[in-house]
């Protein structure tokens, strides 16, 4: 089986490439095509922490491809027990499961091959929390693959049938493993994805969320999942995810405003400009990013994401300061193409 890496790393939220607007609202048209004089040359750069994550994912995926279940189990047990995080705050156990995923553009034969690997893993390790969560995670992805990402009126009858059947099967794996030991923080995250797909009631989802946070208060993937559930396109009302996010800022033993910033950054991919189209607070997101920079000072991803949001928030003074720190270093998974980096930087330094 050819090695496939299937999702971009989830660095600040989910490690996915976002499309940037070609030009900022306040950016002078004349500055769009050239650099402001005196600025360092733009250089596409790799972040060392991102490279570390990719190496971990490659190692994990190679074990999965070879069906080395004993080694997968040992690796997951270690990083789960240690609560290991990478140098940008990304949970290693989340990256473990992400590395097993199947790309949405894979042919059906590849999805079927993944299904056989998971079935063999379950047969070899019937009481494994890792195998159960991995299989349920695969099935939720497989369900959305059948449904597609469009509005409900674009889904075929067969798509709905497969969507419902695969989610039901994922729920079986989650319910079966509910009381397995040790527990896995990703169990709740996968269950939240299931809940969104199955349209669980608000009360049931909230109970699931609170149980998850009681188990691991710093696992910010739960907060991203809840905010997505509360998007108006799914189960919430305008302004609701923004309000409920503020309720988590003071959670005991939580991450404080870091959680706020991570969720805003994750959900900004749903909007052209999250600060103009929602009630998201730039001052709170800004302070959350400042906390992240203290906690993860070596992360070029966090610095770059912080700079990009400062541009979207029209915070020219801060954006200029952050561009100074970047010194021309550009990460493609944050800015997309050099022209985007150039346009925003020119806006920041324009009179």
N, C-alpha and C positions, 0 to 999 in steps of 0.2 A: 504493500500500500504506500503510495506516495504521501510524504509528509505534507499536511495542509495546515496552515495557520489561518484561523477563520475569522477572528475579530481583531480589530485594532485594540491596543492596550487601553484599559480603562484607567486613565491617569488621574484626572481631576474628577471626572465623573465616570465616564465609560471609555475610553481612549478611542474616540471616533473622529474622523476628519469632518470639519464643518465648512460649509461654503460661506465665504465672507462677502459682504456687499462690496462692489467694486470701488465705491467712493463714499467717504463719510459725509454726512449731511452738511457739515460746516467746512468741508475741505475745498479750497479754491481749485477750480477746474485746471488752471494753469500749472498747478503743482503736481497734478496726478501722474505725469509721465516722467518726471525726473526727480532726483534727490535734492533736498535742500542743501545748499552749499555747506561744506564743513562736516557733514555727517559721515560716520564710518560706512564703508561699503557693506552691502547686504551679503551675508554668507549663510547659506543653508547649513544647519548645524544638527548634530545628533546629541541628544541628552544622554549622559552616562547612565542615569537611573532608568531611562526607557530601555536602553540597551541591556541592562541587567534584567529587566522584566522580560524582554524578548528571549534572552538566553534561558531564563527559567521556564518560560512557556515552551520553548523548543525542546528542552529536556523532558518536560512533563508530557508533551504531545508524542515524543518518540516512544516513551514507555507505553502510552495508550495505544499507539499504532501497532506496537509489538505485542499487545495484550499481556504486558508484564504486570499483572494485577497485584502481586505481592509487593512489588516496588512502589506502585501507585498508592497502595494502602499505607505503606510505611511513610512515604513522603507526606501524604495528607495528614496522617496522625501527628507527625512532628510539627508541621506548621500550624495546625489547629491548636495543639497544646501550647505552643510558644506564643500564639497570637501575633505572629510575625507580620510586619509591614515593610514595604519598600520605602526608599528614601523620599517618596512623595506622598506617603500616607496611604497608598493603595494596599489593601489587605492581600497577603500572599495566598490565602485560601480562596479568595475570589478569583485571583489570577489562575490558580490551579484549575478550577472548573471552566473558566473562560477558555483555557488552552485546549479543551476537549471539543469545542463547539464545531458545528458544521456551517459553512457559509451559506447564505440564502441563495446564492447563485449556483450551488452545486447541483449536478444532475441527481435524479431520483435514485440512481444506483448507489451514489455515495451516501445518501441518507440511509438507505437500506443496509449498507455496510456498517455504518455507525450503530444502527439498531442491533445488528448481530453482535457487535463488540460489547454493547451494554448488556445484552441478554447473556452472553458468555460470562461477563463480569458478575452479574447477579447470581448465576448458577455456581460460580466458583466461590462467591462470598455472600451467601444468602442473608447474613446478619450484619452486613457492612453498611454503616451510615453513609460512607463515601460513595459506594456503588449505587445506593438508592437515590441519593441526592443528584448524582451525576445523570442517572437515567431519567429522573423526573425533569431535570433541567433540559436534557435533550428532547424529551417529549413536548415540553412547552414550546421550545423552538420549532419543533417539527409541526406542531399545531398551527403556529403563526405562519409558518412556511406555506401550509395548505390554504390558510385564510387569505394571506396577503395583507399588505399594510394600508389598503384603501378604506373608504367609507363602507358601511355595512351593505349599502345597496349595490356595491360592486362585487360582492362575494358570491360565488356560484353556489348552487345547492350542494354539489359535491364538496366544495370547499368548507361549507358549514358542517357537513357531516364529519369530515376528517378532523376539522378543528375541535368539535365537541368530543369526538371519540378519543383523540390523543390527549386532550386535557383531562378527560375522565381517567385515562390510564395513568397519567402523571399523578393525579390525586391519589390513586391506589398506592403508588410507591411512597408518597409522602405520608399517608396515613399508616402504612405498614411500618415505616421507620420512625414514627413519631416518638416512640419511647426507647429507641436504640441508644446505647451509650458507646462512646461519648457523643454528646450532641454536637451538631455542626451549625455555625451561624448562618451558613448559606441555605440551610433547610428553610428558614423563614423567608429569606429573599426569594427563593424559588416559589414558595407557597404564595407570596404576594403577587408574583407574575401570574400564577394560576388563578388567584382571586380576581385579578383584573380581567382575565380572559373569560372566566365563568360568571362575571358580574355579581360577585358576592355583595351582600348588603353592606351599607356603611358601618353598621354596628359590628358585623362579623369581621370586616376588614380592620376596624379600629382595635378590636380585641386582639387580632393577630399581630398588629403593629405593636401594641403595648407589651404583649408577651415577648416579642422579639427584642424590644429595647430593654426589657427587664433582664433578658439573657445576656445581651451584649450592647451596652448603652453607647459605645463608640463606633459601632458598625454603621457607618453613614450610608451604606447602600440601602438600608431600610427606609431612610428618609427620602432618598431619591425615588424609591418605588412608591412610597405613599404620595409624594407630590405628583408623580405621573398618574396614579390612580385618580387624583383629584383634578386633573386637567379637565377643562370644559368639554373636550372631545371625548372623554371617557365618562367619569362618574361625578365630576364636581361642577361647581358654579364659578363664574368669573370672580377672581379675587380670593377664592377659597384656599388654594394650595399656598398662596403667599401668606395668608393669615395663619393657617395651621402650622406653617414652618416656624413662625415666630414663637410658638408655644414650646418649641424644643430647645430654645436657646439656653434656658436655665435648668435643663434636666440634670439632676445630680450625677456626677461622674461622666457627664457627656463631653462633647467637644466644644460646646459653646457656639460662638459665631462661626467657627470653622464649618460646622454642619450647614449653616445658612449659606455660606459662600459656595460650598460644594454643590448644594442642590440648585442654586441659581445658575451656576456654571453648567450643570448637567442639563437643565431645562432650557438653557438659552438656545439649544439646537432646534427647538420647536418654534422659534420666533426669528424674525429678521433683526429685531432689537428688543430684547426682553424688558429693558427699562422704559421703553415707550409704550409697549403693548400690554404690560401687566403692572401690578402693584408691587413688584419686587423692589426692595430698598437698596439703592446703591450704597448709602452710608453703612448699612449693616453688612452687605456683601464685601465692601472695601475693608471693613474692620476684620471680617473673617479671613480675607486673604492676607491681611497683615499678620494675623495669628499663624496662618499656615507658613508664611515666610519665616517666622521665628522658629517654628517646629521643624520645618524642612528646608533649611537655608540653601541646600545644594541642588534643589530641584529647578532646573531651567523651565520645565513644563509649568510649574506653578507661577513663576515670574512672568512667563509669556502669556498665560491665561489671564493673570491679573492685569497685565498691560492691555490686552485685548478688551476686557470688560471696561477698563477705565476709558477707552476710546468710545465704546458704545454708550457709556454714561455721560459723555461730553465733559469728562474731567481732564481737561487739557494739561493742567499743571502736573497732576500725578502721572498722566500718560507720558509726558516729556521726561519726568524723573525715571520712570521705568524703562523707557527707550534708552536713556543714558546707561542704565545698568546692562541692558541687553547688548549695547555696543555693536549693533548690526547682526547679531546672531539670530537667525530665523529658524523656527521649527515648523516644518510643513504641516504637521498634524494640528497646529494651532492656527496658522495664518493661511494655509492653503498654498498660494503662489506668492513669489516675491513681490508682484505688483500690489497685492493686498497689504503686505507689510509696508511697502513703500508709501502707499496712499495714506494709510493711517499715520505713519510716522511723519510724513509731510504735513498732515493736518495738525499733529501735535506741536510741531515746530514753527508753524506759520504764524504770522503776526496777529 
